Amino acid sequence: MRKLERYAFRDGVTPLSAEELNARFFDLDLRCHALEGLGVSWEDAVRQVQQVGLERINGLILPTLDQAGAMIDDTRRQWEHINQSWSDMVDTVDGAGQRLDATEAGLNAVGAALTQAGARIDVAEAGLDAVDAALTRAGARIDAADAALDAVGVALTQAGTRIDVAQAAADQALATLGRLGGYISGLQLRRHSDTQVLVRRGALEIGGRLYTLPNDTYVNAPTGSGFGWRYLAVRPPASGDTLTAPYCFGTFDPGLRPVHWAPGWVITENGHRVIGLYPGVGNAVAPFWTAGGKYLLSQAIIDANSMPAAAASTYVGLPPFPEPMRGQYDVTLGASGAGARVAASGSYAFGLAVGAATGVVTQGQLSLYTATGTVDLAVMPWPQAGGTAGAISWFRLILRSMDIPTGMAK
């Protein structure tokens, strides 16, 4: 709002006083202070205006005031001289005429000085008028800044509308991809802490319809014992297209067993979609990360001094799933005697040759496939070249990676 009438000086009406100047400068200071938070560009503009005002004040008012003060001091000295002259006149009658002449001359000088002071005061008033004009221009620029900010607000509102439109278009594109490709997997998960996993917001399809998880969500690990894979799932809402927070369970109870519903999906029997797996130990989230379409971890599955020599169904740390899961393992085998070998699902994986009774340890890698989480595994003595079979002394199986199932975010 413009305040020209409030700032204006009027000849012969407006006094040149601290009260008048302060009233105007304080009001300007308040208006400028309100704009200081608008950003560096507006602060610079206001600072330039203030600097111009101060320079004009310093260049016009202060010198004038200094000169007026000097003239007043000179006038005071003249009056002191006049008083002294009058005193001398009383004391010496003979010099009265001369002293009267001096007094008259002094009064004439005072008059001339006052005339000069009036002229300089006129200059000061002109300077103040220039300051007032500068302040008026500053007010106009402030009004322009307000208008620019209003325009920025309108632009931001329009940008927000366009973002909403773009988001709606992106959701529609995801829905189209879902119909064309058969599935959408957009909910990434990662380990957040020992007790929580983080599920990233995103969109996915359940039963031919697109649903969204609007916010990043932290899911608490379920109660469990030992090592095993936990299943994260979401259920379609009764109405609308917004998913509630994902929930987690350790095993597929009746009604939660996974079945294939569509290519690339894993759906439970009661219609919940499985969105991810993660390894757990007891009530905690085991350390893991994902890269290259795999879960990467380092989890000891078997660490024993002996193993069955005949094939026996053995848990190898993979989750039961509708499609066979593949795990990569580090294997450490210790034996003494002639040797030993590992057999998985009826095939020999690798063996250890021992040339004497001295115990020997060997390491290797092993790939296992299973849809049940178990494999027929045996570690048996291995007689070589007609020699005697060795004795098994140590067997360790460490799960290093597992493929992320089809249809889950990679």
C-alpha positions in Angstrom: 0.0 0.0 0.0 1.4 3.4 -1.0 1.9 6.1 1.7 2.9 9.2 -0.2 0.7 11.6 1.8 2.2 10.3 5.0 5.8 10.7 3.8 5.3 14.1 2.0 7.0 17.3 3.4 5.2 20.7 3.1 7.0 24.0 2.9 6.4 26.1 6.0 4.3 23.3 7.6 6.4 20.3 8.1 9.0 20.9 10.8 12.5 19.6 10.3 12.8 17.6 13.5 13.9 14.2 14.8 10.3 13.3 15.5 9.2 13.9 11.9 12.2 12.1 10.4 12.0 9.2 12.8 8.2 8.7 12.1 9.0 8.4 8.4 12.2 6.3 8.7 10.7 3.9 11.3 7.7 3.3 9.0 9.9 2.6 6.1 12.1 0.4 8.2 9.1 -1.7 9.1 8.0 -2.0 5.5 11.5 -3.0 4.4 11.9 -5.5 7.2 8.8 -7.4 6.0 10.5 -8.0 2.7 13.8 -9.2 4.1 12.7 -12.9 4.1 11.8 -12.8 0.4 15.2 -13.9 -0.7 18.6 -12.6 -1.6 17.4 -10.7 -4.7 14.8 -8.6 -2.8 17.2 -8.0 0.1 19.7 -6.6 -2.4 17.1 -4.3 -4.0 16.0 -3.0 -0.6 19.6 -2.6 0.6 20.4 -0.6 -2.6 17.4 1.7 -1.9 18.4 2.2 1.7 22.0 2.9 0.6 20.9 5.5 -1.9 18.7 7.1 0.8 21.6 7.1 3.3 24.0 8.5 0.8 21.6 11.3 -0.2 21.0 12.1 3.5 24.7 12.0 4.2 25.4 14.1 1.1 22.7 16.7 1.6 21.3 16.9 5.2 24.4 16.3 7.3 26.6 18.9 5.6 23.8 21.4 5.7 23.2 20.7 9.4 27.0 21.1 10.0 27.0 24.4 8.2 23.9 25.6 10.0 25.6 24.7 13.4 28.7 26.6 12.4 26.6 29.6 11.5 24.7 29.4 14.8 28.1 29.2 16.6 29.3 32.2 14.7 26.0 34.0 15.6 26.5 33.2 19.2 30.0 34.6 19.1 28.7 37.8 17.4 26.1 38.2 20.2 28.8 37.7 22.8 30.8 40.5 21.0 27.7 42.7 21.0 27.2 42.2 24.7 30.9 43.0 25.3 30.5 46.1 23.2 27.5 47.3 25.2 29.5 46.7 28.4 32.3 48.8 27.0 29.9 51.5 26.0 28.7 51.8 29.6 32.2 52.0 30.8 33.5 54.4 28.1 31.1 57.1 26.8 33.6 58.5 24.4 33.8 55.2 22.3 30.0 54.8 22.3 29.5 55.9 18.7 32.3 53.7 17.4 31.0 50.8 19.4 27.5 51.4 18.1 28.9 51.3 14.6 30.7 48.0 15.4 27.4 46.7 16.8 25.5 47.7 13.7 28.2 46.1 11.6 28.0 42.9 13.7 24.2 42.9 13.4 24.5 43.3 9.7 26.9 40.3 9.7 24.5 38.3 11.8 21.7 39.1 9.4 23.8 38.1 6.4 24.8 34.8 8.2 21.1 34.1 9.0 20.3 34.8 5.4 22.9 32.3 4.3 21.7 29.8 6.9 18.1 30.2 5.4 19.5 29.5 1.9 21.2 26.4 3.1 18.1 25.3 5.0 16.3 25.6 1.6 18.9 23.4 0.1 18.4 20.9 2.9 14.6 20.9 2.3 15.3 20.3 -1.4 17.5 17.3 -0.4 14.7 16.0 1.8 12.3 16.3 -1.1 14.8 14.3 -3.2 14.9 11.7 -0.4 11.2 11.6 -0.3 11.0 11.0 -4.0 13.6 8.2 -3.7 11.5 6.7 -0.9 8.4 7.0 -3.1 10.3 5.1 -5.9 11.3 2.5 -3.4 7.7 2.1 -2.3 6.7 1.6 -6.0 9.4 -1.1 -6.3 8.2 -2.8 -3.2 4.7 -2.8 -4.7 6.1 -4.3 -7.9 7.9 -6.9 -5.8 4.6 -7.8 -4.1 3.0 -8.2 -7.5 5.9 -10.4 -8.7 5.5 -12.6 -5.7 1.8 -12.9 -6.4 2.6 -14.0 -9.9 5.1 -16.5 -8.6 2.4 -17.9 -6.3 0.1 -18.3 -9.3 2.8 -20.0 -11.3 3.5 -22.4 -8.4 -0.2 -23.2 -8.1 -0.3 -23.9 -11.9 2.9 -26.1 -11.6 1.3 -28.1 -8.8 -1.8 -28.7 -11.0 0.4 -29.9 -13.8 2.3 -32.2 -11.5 -1.0 -33.7 -10.4 -1.9 -34.2 -14.0 1.5 -35.8 -14.7 1.1 -38.1 -11.7 -2.3 -39.2 -13.0 -0.9 -39.8 -16.4 2.0 -41.9 -14.9 -0.6 -43.9 -12.9 -2.5 -44.5 -16.1 0.7 -45.5 -17.9 1.4 -48.0 -15.2 -2.1 -49.4 -15.5 -1.6 -49.8 -19.3 1.8 -51.5 -18.8 0.1 -53.9 -16.3 -2.6 -54.9 -18.8 0.0 -55.4 -21.6 2.7 -57.2 -19.5 0.5 -59.1 -17.1 2.0 -57.6 -14.0 3.6 -54.5 -12.3 6.1 -54.9 -9.6 7.0 -51.5 -8.2 7.3 -51.9 -4.4 11.0 -52.0 -3.5 12.1 -53.2 -0.1 15.3 -53.0 1.8 16.6 -53.7 5.3 16.1 -50.7 7.5 17.2 -52.0 10.9 17.5 -55.2 13.0 13.7 -55.2 13.5 12.3 -53.4 10.4 12.2 -53.5 6.6 11.4 -50.4 4.5 8.9 -50.8 1.6 9.1 -47.9 -0.9 6.0 -46.3 -2.2 4.9 -47.4 -5.6 2.2 -49.1 -7.7 1.3 -52.7 -8.5 -1.5 -54.7 -10.0 -3.7 -57.2 -8.3 -6.4 -59.1 -10.3 -6.1 -56.7 -13.3 -6.5 -53.5 -11.2 -3.8 -51.0 -10.3 -3.3 -50.1 -6.7 -0.8 -47.7 -5.1 1.1 -47.5 -1.8 1.2 -43.7 -1.3 4.0 -43.5 1.3 7.2 -45.3 2.3 6.2 -47.8 5.0 8.2 -49.5 7.8 7.2 -53.1 8.5 8.1 -54.8 11.8 9.7 -58.2 11.6 7.4 -61.0 12.9 8.1 -63.3 15.8 10.2 -66.3 14.7 12.9 -68.8 15.6 16.0 -69.7 13.8 16.8 -68.7 10.2 14.1 -68.5 7.6 12.6 -66.3 4.8 9.8 -63.9 5.7 7.0 -63.0 3.3 5.8 -59.5 2.7 2.3 -59.2 1.2 -0.5 -56.6 0.5 -4.2 -57.2 0.4 -6.5 -55.3 -2.0 -8.7 -52.8 -0.2 -12.5 -53.3 0.0 -12.9 -50.0 -2.0 -10.7 -47.5 -3.7 -7.2 -48.0 -5.0 -5.0 -47.2 -2.0 -3.2 -50.1 -0.3 -2.9 -50.3 3.4 0.5 -50.9 5.0 2.1 -54.2 3.9 2.2 -56.9 6.5 4.7 -59.7 7.1 4.5 -63.4 8.0 7.0 -66.1 8.4 5.4 -69.1 6.9 2.4 -69.7 4.6 -0.4 -70.9 6.9 -3.6 -72.4 5.3 -5.1 -69.8 3.0 -1.7 -68.0 2.7 0.1 -70.6 0.6 1.5 -69.1 -2.6 0.0 -70.0 -6.0 0.5 -68.5 -9.4 -2.4 -66.4 -10.5 -0.9 -64.7 -13.5 2.5 -64.6 -15.3 5.0 -63.0 -13.0 2.8 -62.8 -10.0 2.8 -64.7 -6.7 -0.6 -64.6 -5.1 -1.8 -66.4 -2.0 -4.9 -68.6 -2.0 -6.9 -65.8 -0.4 -5.9 -63.2 -2.9 -3.1 -61.4 -1.2 -0.1 -60.5 -3.4 3.4 -61.3 -2.2 5.6 -58.3 -2.9 8.9 -59.4 -1.5 11.0 -61.7 0.7 13.7 -61.0 3.2 15.8 -63.2 5.4 15.2 -63.3 9.2 16.9 -64.9 12.2 14.6 -65.2 15.2 12.8 -61.9 15.6 15.4 -59.9 13.7 16.0 -59.0 10.1 19.2 -60.7 8.9 21.7 -58.5 7.1 21.1 -58.5 3.3 21.0 -56.3 0.2 19.9 -56.6 -3.4 21.9 -56.3 -6.6 21.7 -57.8 -10.0 18.4 -59.5 -9.4 19.7 -61.3 -6.3 19.4 -61.2 -2.6 23.0 -61.1 -1.3 23.8 -62.3 2.2 26.1 -64.5 4.3 24.2 -67.0 6.3 25.5 -70.3 7.7 22.8 -72.9 7.1 24.8 -76.1 8.1 27.8 -76.2 10.4 28.3 -79.8 11.6 31.0 -82.4 12.4 29.1 -85.2 10.6 26.5 -85.6 7.9 24.3 -88.4 6.6 26.2 -90.7 4.2 22.9 -91.5 2.4 20.8 -88.9 0.7 18.4 -87.3 3.2 16.0 -84.4 2.9 17.9 -81.4 4.3 16.9 -77.8 4.8 19.2 -75.6 2.7 17.9 -72.1 3.6 15.6 -71.4 0.6 11.9 -70.5 1.0 9.1 -72.8 -0.1 7.7 -71.2 -3.3 5.6 -72.0 -6.3 8.6 -71.9 -8.6 12.0 -73.5 -7.8 14.3 -71.1 -6.0 18.0 -71.1 -6.8 20.7 -70.4 -4.1 24.5 -70.0 -4.4 26.5 -71.5 -1.5 30.1 -71.6 -0.2 30.9 -75.2 0.9 33.7 -76.2 3.3 34.4 -80.0 3.6 36.9 -81.6 5.9 37.8 -85.3 5.8 40.6 -87.7 6.6 41.6 -91.0 4.9 41.1 -91.5 1.1 38.5 -88.8 0.5 34.8 -87.7 0.7 32.3 -86.2 -1.7 29.0 -84.2 -1.6 25.9 -85.4 -3.4 22.9 -83.1 -3.9 19.6 -84.4 -5.4 21.2 -87.5 -6.7 24.2 -85.8 -8.4 27.7 -85.5 -7.2 28.6 -81.9 -6.6 32.3 -82.1 -5.9 34.7 -84.3 -3.9 37.7 -84.1 -1.7 40.7 -86.4 -2.3 42.9 -87.2 0.7 46.2 -89.0 0.1 46.9 -90.1 3.6 45.3 -90.2 7.0 46.1 -86.6 7.5 42.9 -84.5 7.7 42.3 -82.1 4.7 39.9 -79.2 4.3 38.6 -78.0 0.9 36.3 -75.3 -0.2 34.0 -74.8 -3.2 30.8 -73.4 -4.6 27.5 -75.1 -5.0 24.2 -74.2 -6.7 20.9 -75.7 -5.4 17.4 -75.5 -6.8 14.3 -76.3 -4.7 10.6 -75.3 -4.5 10.2 -76.8 -1.0 13.2 -75.3 0.8 14.9 -78.8 1.1 17.3 -80.8 -1.0 18.3 -84.5 -0.8 21.8 -84.0 0.5 24.5 -86.5 1.4 28.2 -86.2 2.4 29.7 -89.6 2.0 33.1 -91.3 2.2 34.8 -91.7 -1.1 37.3 -94.4 -1.7 39.7 -93.5 -4.5 41.8 -95.8 -6.7 40.8 -98.9 -4.7 41.8 -97.2 -1.4 39.8 -96.9 1.7 37.0 -94.4 2.2 37.7 -91.3 4.2 36.1 -90.1 7.3 34.0 -86.9 7.4 35.2 -84.5 10.0 33.5 -81.2 9.1 30.8 -79.8 6.8 29.7 -76.2 6.5 27.1 -74.7 4.0 26.9 -70.9 3.8 24.1 -69.3 1.7 25.6 -66.4 -0.3 22.8 -65.4 -2.7 19.3 -66.2 -3.9 17.5 -65.2 -7.1 14.7 -62.6 -6.6 11.5 -64.3 -7.8 9.8 -63.3 -11.0 7.3 -60.5 -10.5 9.0 -58.9 -7.5 10.8 -55.6 -7.5 14.5 -56.2 -8.3 
